[in-house]
Structure formats: C-alpha cells, structure tokens
Amino acid sequence: MTHPINVRVDLQARAAYVCYAEGRVVQTIDVWKDGWVAADLDDDDHVLGIEVLGFDELTLERARSFATERGLAFPANLAGNFASA
C-alpha cells in the first residue's frame, strides 16, 4: 500500500490535498460526481494526489474508498482531527 508523502490541510476552507507522488499532473478527474473529491493523475494514470473539499463523513468516505481501491493509504486522522474544526 502506498502512503502519502504529504498532506496539506486548509481548515478555513475545510479542504485537504493528500499527495502520493511528485510529478506532472496531466489530468484531474472527479472521483465523486455528487461531491467534492478529485484526483490528479500523471501520464500513466497513476494517482499523484487526492483533493477533498469538505470534511463531512460521506465526502471523506468517498475519498477513502477511491484511495483504497487503488492501493493507496488514506489518512484516518482527517475525519477525527479536522471534521469538527
């Protein structure tokens, strides 16, 4: 399982970016059409990072599921430490 190399959090915007690898983003895809989760991909369709807008339980679960399906570890503490901030 690949772990994030960096996690940036903006509490005021209630947003986070979970970075898995450095590289050139060639495509950003919507992970969840009804919410605010997107993934940046490189030339080989590898996930470079996952952006989460909103710390509600459903949004975080969608991001976590997307990461898990691709063999990526998603920070468990996003929900616990930031959801009530």
C-alpha atoms as an extended CHARMM CRD file, in Angstrom:
* protein
*
        85  EXT
         1         1  MET       CA              0.0000000000        0.0000000000        0.0000000000  PROA      1               0.0000000000
         2         2  THR       CA              1.3460000000        3.4280000000       -0.9360000000  PROA      2               0.0000000000
         3         3  HSD       CA              1.3000000000        6.0100000000        1.8410000000  PROA      3               0.0000000000
         4         4  PRO       CA              1.0170000000        9.7690000000        1.3520000000  PROA      4               0.0000000000
         5         5  ILE       CA              4.2340000000       11.7740000000        1.1810000000  PROA      5               0.0000000000
         6         6  ASN       CA              2.4630000000       14.9700000000        2.2050000000  PROA      6               0.0000000000
         7         7  VAL       CA             -0.9580000000       16.0830000000        3.4570000000  PROA      7               0.0000000000
         8         8  ARG       CA             -1.9280000000       19.7440000000        3.2280000000  PROA      8               0.0000000000
         9         9  VAL       CA             -4.9640000000       20.9390000000        5.1470000000  PROA      9               0.0000000000
        10        10  ASP       CA             -6.7630000000       24.2870000000        4.9710000000  PROA      10              0.0000000000
        11        11  LEU       CA             -9.0870000000       24.3680000000        7.9650000000  PROA      11              0.0000000000
        12        12  GLN       CA            -10.7000000000       27.6370000000        6.9470000000  PROA      12              0.0000000000
        13        13  ALA       CA            -11.6530000000       26.2450000000        3.5340000000  PROA      13              0.0000000000
        14        14  ARG       CA            -12.3230000000       22.7830000000        5.0180000000  PROA      14              0.0000000000
        15        15  ALA       CA            -10.1550000000       21.2840000000        2.2970000000  PROA      15              0.0000000000
        16        16  ALA       CA             -7.2620000000       18.8400000000        2.1040000000  PROA      16              0.0000000000
        17        17  TYR       CA             -4.8270000000       17.5770000000       -0.5060000000  PROA      17              0.0000000000
        18        18  VAL       CA             -3.2990000000       14.1470000000        0.0340000000  PROA      18              0.0000000000
        19        19  CYS       CA             -0.1360000000       13.8500000000       -2.0790000000  PROA      19              0.0000000000
        20        20  TYR       CA              1.1750000000       10.3990000000       -3.0160000000  PROA      20              0.0000000000
        21        21  ALA       CA              3.8730000000       11.2370000000       -5.5680000000  PROA      21              0.0000000000
        22        22  GLU       CA              5.6460000000       14.1350000000       -7.2370000000  PROA      22              0.0000000000
        23        23  GLY       CA              5.0720000000       14.5610000000      -10.9330000000  PROA      23              0.0000000000
        24        24  ARG       CA              3.3360000000       16.4380000000      -13.6920000000  PROA      24              0.0000000000
        25        25  VAL       CA             -0.4480000000       16.4150000000      -13.4750000000  PROA      25              0.0000000000
        26        26  VAL       CA             -1.8820000000       15.6490000000      -16.9050000000  PROA      26              0.0000000000
        27        27  GLN       CA             -5.4740000000       15.0580000000      -15.8680000000  PROA      27              0.0000000000
        28        28  THR       CA             -7.7580000000       15.7770000000      -12.9410000000  PROA      28              0.0000000000
        29        29  ILE       CA            -10.7750000000       13.5040000000      -12.6040000000  PROA      29              0.0000000000
        30        30  ASP       CA            -13.8880000000       13.8450000000      -10.4940000000  PROA      30              0.0000000000
        31        31  VAL       CA            -13.9180000000       10.8920000000       -8.1360000000  PROA      31              0.0000000000
        32        32  TRP       CA            -17.4400000000       11.5300000000       -6.9730000000  PROA      32              0.0000000000
        33        33  LYS       CA            -19.8320000000       13.4520000000       -9.2170000000  PROA      33              0.0000000000
        34        34  ASP       CA            -22.1420000000       14.3810000000       -6.3180000000  PROA      34              0.0000000000
        35        35  GLY       CA            -19.4220000000       15.6770000000       -4.0340000000  PROA      35              0.0000000000
        36        36  TRP       CA            -16.0790000000       17.3420000000       -3.8740000000  PROA      36              0.0000000000
        37        37  VAL       CA            -13.4270000000       14.7110000000       -4.3420000000  PROA      37              0.0000000000
        38        38  ALA       CA            -10.9760000000       14.8690000000       -7.2480000000  PROA      38              0.0000000000
        39        39  ALA       CA             -7.7790000000       13.0360000000       -8.1660000000  PROA      39              0.0000000000
        40        40  ASP       CA             -4.7340000000       14.2720000000      -10.0650000000  PROA      40              0.0000000000
        41        41  LEU       CA             -3.2260000000       11.7210000000      -12.4600000000  PROA      41              0.0000000000
        42        42  ASP       CA              0.1010000000       11.5280000000      -14.2940000000  PROA      42              0.0000000000
        43        43  ASP       CA              0.8420000000       10.3090000000      -17.8550000000  PROA      43              0.0000000000
        44        44  ASP       CA              0.4730000000        6.6790000000      -16.7590000000  PROA      44              0.0000000000
        45        45  ASP       CA             -2.8350000000        7.2740000000      -14.9020000000  PROA      45              0.0000000000
        46        46  HSD       CA             -1.1250000000        6.8990000000      -11.5190000000  PROA      46              0.0000000000
        47        47  VAL       CA             -2.7010000000        8.9490000000       -8.7470000000  PROA      47              0.0000000000
        48        48  LEU       CA             -0.4470000000       11.8160000000       -7.7060000000  PROA      48              0.0000000000
        49        49  GLY       CA             -2.8900000000       13.2600000000       -5.2150000000  PROA      49              0.0000000000
        50        50  ILE       CA             -6.4640000000       13.3840000000       -3.9620000000  PROA      50              0.0000000000
        51        51  GLU       CA             -8.2370000000       16.6510000000       -3.2070000000  PROA      51              0.0000000000
        52        52  VAL       CA            -11.0670000000       16.6970000000       -0.6800000000  PROA      52              0.0000000000
        53        53  LEU       CA            -13.3370000000       19.7170000000       -0.2790000000  PROA      53              0.0000000000
        54        54  GLY       CA            -15.3670000000       19.3370000000        2.8710000000  PROA      54              0.0000000000
        55        55  PHE       CA            -14.7380000000       17.1950000000        5.9070000000  PROA      55              0.0000000000
        56        56  ASP       CA            -18.1490000000       15.5990000000        6.2450000000  PROA      56              0.0000000000
        57        57  GLU       CA            -18.3140000000       11.8510000000        6.7780000000  PROA      57              0.0000000000
        58        58  LEU       CA            -19.6530000000       10.9590000000        3.3060000000  PROA      58              0.0000000000
        59        59  THR       CA            -17.0670000000       13.0190000000        1.4210000000  PROA      59              0.0000000000
        60        60  LEU       CA            -14.1990000000       11.5480000000        3.4230000000  PROA      60              0.0000000000
        61        61  GLU       CA            -15.5650000000        8.0240000000        2.9180000000  PROA      61              0.0000000000
        62        62  ARG       CA            -15.7100000000        8.5400000000       -0.8690000000  PROA      62              0.0000000000
        63        63  ALA       CA            -12.1070000000        9.7620000000       -0.8910000000  PROA      63              0.0000000000
        64        64  ARG       CA            -11.0020000000        6.8740000000        1.3480000000  PROA      64              0.0000000000
        65        65  SER       CA            -12.7680000000        4.3080000000       -0.8600000000  PROA      65              0.0000000000
        66        66  PHE       CA            -11.1730000000        5.7150000000       -4.0140000000  PROA      66              0.0000000000
        67        67  ALA       CA             -7.7350000000        5.5630000000       -2.4050000000  PROA      67              0.0000000000
        68        68  THR       CA             -8.2270000000        2.0260000000       -1.0740000000  PROA      68              0.0000000000
        69        69  GLU       CA             -9.3830000000        0.7460000000       -4.4850000000  PROA      69              0.0000000000
        70        70  ARG       CA             -6.0700000000        1.9650000000       -5.9230000000  PROA      70              0.0000000000
        71        71  GLY       CA             -3.8440000000        0.5640000000       -3.1740000000  PROA      71              0.0000000000
        72        72  LEU       CA             -3.3300000000        3.9550000000       -1.5240000000  PROA      72              0.0000000000
        73        73  ALA       CA             -3.4510000000        4.6170000000        2.2050000000  PROA      73              0.0000000000
        74        74  PHE       CA             -5.7660000000        7.4900000000        3.1270000000  PROA      74              0.0000000000
        75        75  PRO       CA             -5.1300000000        9.4000000000        6.3690000000  PROA      75              0.0000000000
        76        76  ALA       CA             -7.5210000000        8.1930000000        9.0440000000  PROA      76              0.0000000000
        77        77  ASN       CA             -6.9870000000       11.3190000000       11.1170000000  PROA      77              0.0000000000
        78        78  LEU       CA             -8.6410000000       13.6490000000        8.5870000000  PROA      78              0.0000000000
        79        79  ALA       CA            -12.0410000000       12.7070000000        9.9500000000  PROA      79              0.0000000000
        80        80  GLY       CA            -11.0990000000       12.6910000000       13.6030000000  PROA      80              0.0000000000
        81        81  ASN       CA             -8.8500000000       15.7130000000       13.8360000000  PROA      81              0.0000000000
        82        82  PHE       CA            -10.3830000000       18.0720000000       11.3170000000  PROA      82              0.0000000000
        83        83  ALA       CA            -14.0700000000       17.2400000000       10.9050000000  PROA      83              0.0000000000
        84        84  SER       CA            -15.0850000000       19.3060000000       13.9100000000  PROA      84              0.0000000000
        85        85  ALA       CA            -12.5980000000       22.1260000000       13.3230000000  PROA      85              0.0000000000
